[in-house]
Amino acid sequence: MTTNTKKAIKISVAVLAVLIFATAVVLSGLAIAQSVKVSEAEKYTVSYDGEKLNVILMIGDGMGFSHVAAATAKYGDLFFATEADYAGDITTFSRNAFGPTDSAAAATALATGCKTDNGQIGQYRGKDLRSTTETALSLGMAAGIIATEGVDGATPAGFSAHTSSRNNLDDILSDQLASGIDLFFGSNAERYDSLKARIEQKYVYADALSEIESAQGKVFAAFDEIATSQGTDETPTLASLAVAALDILSEDEDGFFLMIEESHIDKRSHDNDIDGALEHVKAYDEAIKAVVEYAERIGNTIVIVTADHETGGLQYNGERAEQLSDDMFTKGSHSSANVPFYVFGEIDFDFDQITDNTQIAKLCQAIISAK
Ligand SMILES: [Zn+2]
């Protein structure tokens, strides 16, 4: 990213200035073009004198620091870990008293800026929480959701639905179809093929990349599988899906918000499958590179890369590629380890080196509201 325009945006953040934000941004975000102040304490301010800004939030489900280090040992330097303009850590705990977060509570925190109990999707104890996706749509922006799992998975659902349990798949689909979100791309075509008639009341239903490209109107695409490399029209890579989404969303003059999840780092890590987990970290990295290059081409686009939690308690201790093994996992579930957080884009802010996952939502909402 160029540095000469970096001063155009100055974002100042303090970890404690939290709860006032969601209300304040709703009250003040629409009206102020040049400078948005979202906290009376001036702890969380955005001032901005540029053109509209887009936000792309990318989530590697289950990806901790050891996943990044092990993937680097296997494949060489990863784009996102070496080229980002900012790198830090986030904490991931949920409202549950014991044990790590699940993907539902983590997605809710990343999407809404509020902690919730494990299992809840866009809600805290029965109350709906406003997501970045909804803020974007309310500002007239376009919005999209992409996952390598079905889009009713906990992470994509956290950005597009409100329900008391991640298992309420029918509620999640109902919310998604009524959301106004411009595109949903994911896998699990087997489930969605049986729901095609219902989906087609609101969306063009697609199961090939070429169908996405030729679709008129909002698109709901479900594939059997998302490839980790050498994608095809019917089994595309996450990178090619992201580019197809950006081709659609970047047409909107009011800007866009896009959430992209690599869902399978988590699933392979639950299985303690090191080769599978790292293959998906690599595919995630390739998607990030494609997205950042696209963002640089269109300009005014901030790319945020993070994870929802760590999975598998992976311990990397300097192993070389040939020494990597499934035994480096220490559990079959999520851990409470902090996860990485990277930013690509022309933006200055003073996050502490370690911040909380709720701050990601506040950052995203501050950026898209600062226009
Ligand atoms: Zn998991």
Residues whose N, C-alpha, C, O or C-beta is under 5 A from the ligand:
A	BS01	ZN	D266 T311
